[in-house]
Amino acid sequence: MIDLDAAAVLLQWAVGGLFFGWVTTRRREVGIGYGWTVRGTFGVMALAALVIGRLFNPLWIRDLSALAVVVATVIATAQSWTRRSVGVSGQRELAEARTARVAAMTGIDRSERLKSGEGPEFDPRLDLLAPVAGVAGLVAAGFDAGDPAWLQIARMFVGAAFLGAISDGMLLGHWYLVQPGLPRAPLLELVRWTAILWLPELIVLLLPTGMVSVLNGTINDGYNGLLGWFWVACVVFTIGLLGVTRAALNEKAYSAVMAATGLLYLAILTAFGMDLVARAALRG
């Protein structure tokens, strides 16, 4: 059975989101402001996990881990802010290459406008500090969730990755409004990871005691089985929406990215249904 703990869910979500933030920032293609968006969003979630945990269900290892995640997020953001004038190498190189092509065709040279500050740029390895700091908290939350401990810990880590990947995909889709020339590879990577993680997420939620027990009536979900079938619908629609999102990104038009972002909005809802409905149905 699962103990539905809001602090654990928030920490889980924050750790996954921050990890896949690093997956994107390490590419050095996305503008530096995207990192601020990811760190701000999930850093606040980690802070909320700390506050809610201390108020309603104190667990010192989980709560200290949440505090460490917040501190590590602040450290990464501070360096990113102090080095913001340098920009991001991949973004700068792409802009310079496109400017050179325009200059060759039209004679209009915008290279002076592309100059950035001097010095080292933000080190994306700092974005790994926060998710690493959250590992102990997820393990502690897994032990606290119930038996068998190994399964609850697996559910915490797989759920963190699954929810983090799809959340970052939606955030990154919106970033294309800010950086319209950004290649689609970073977004395709997050969509691909979410689709890959869908299967282990499904498996760990089915393993006993899991959603099979809800579907066959062994566990009463309190809604005459409706909650179990709602979960099935979330499972099917999540992978279906990811497939449609991937197909949308095959289109060359820029509007395809916006369409994909809208589909990811829906996929987030069903993905959270897949994870949280199972937790509610299996709550001990």
ABEGO torsion letter per residue (X at the ends): XBBBBAAAAAAAAAAAAAAAAAAAAAAGABBAAAAAAAAAAAAAAAAAAAAAAAAABBBAAAAAAAAAAAAAAAAAAAAAAAAAAAEBAAAAAAAAAAAAAAAAAAGBBAAAAABBBBEBBBBAAAAAAAAAAAAAAAAAAAAAAEOBAAAAAAAAAAAAAAAAAAAAAAAAAAAAAABAABBAAAAAAAAAAAAAAAAAAAAAAABOBBAAAAAAGABBAGAGGAAAAAAAAAAAAAAAAAAAAAAAAABABAAAAAAAAAAAAAAAAAAAAAAAAAAAAABX
